[in-house]
Amino acid sequence: MSKHAQTEYIRDLVIARLRAMPPDMSVSIGDHGDYNPEQLIKQIQAGSEIGNTAIDIELSFLRRMPKLAHQLGQA
């Protein structure tokens, strides 16, 4: 997969996950403030700093998910 295709895939994945959230949910993006899913989708589509930060946060969560699932299974 090319770098461009990988970037598009990740962007689409994050957007799909945001669309699955309740529309009135609020997500805090550090010092940038709080956003609802639709606002974040627009930021991602625009390629803004906020959108890129949202992608980074989501990727970090997804990478940690197997470890979190393992930890919950041991509780």
DANOR-V189673 format. One record per backbone hydrogen bond with DSSP energy under -1.0 kcal/mol. CO is the residue of the C=O (numbers start at 1). NH is the residue of the N-H. If there is no record, write none. Layout:
co:CO nh:NH
co:CO nh:NH
This chain:
co:2 nh:6
co:3 nh:7
co:4 nh:8
co:5 nh:9
co:6 nh:10
co:7 nh:11
co:8 nh:12
co:9 nh:13
co:10 nh:14
co:11 nh:15
co:12 nh:16
co:13 nh:17
co:14 nh:18
co:15 nh:19
co:18 nh:21
co:22 nh:25
co:27 nh:35
co:29 nh:32
co:30 nh:33
co:33 nh:29
co:35 nh:27
co:36 nh:40
co:37 nh:41
co:38 nh:42
co:39 nh:43
co:40 nh:44
co:41 nh:45
co:42 nh:46
co:43 nh:48
co:44 nh:47
co:48 nh:52
co:49 nh:53
co:50 nh:54
co:51 nh:55
co:52 nh:56
co:53 nh:57
co:54 nh:58
co:55 nh:59
co:56 nh:60
co:57 nh:61
co:58 nh:62
co:59 nh:63
co:60 nh:64
co:61 nh:65
co:64 nh:68
co:65 nh:69
co:66 nh:70
co:67 nh:71
co:68 nh:72
co:69 nh:73
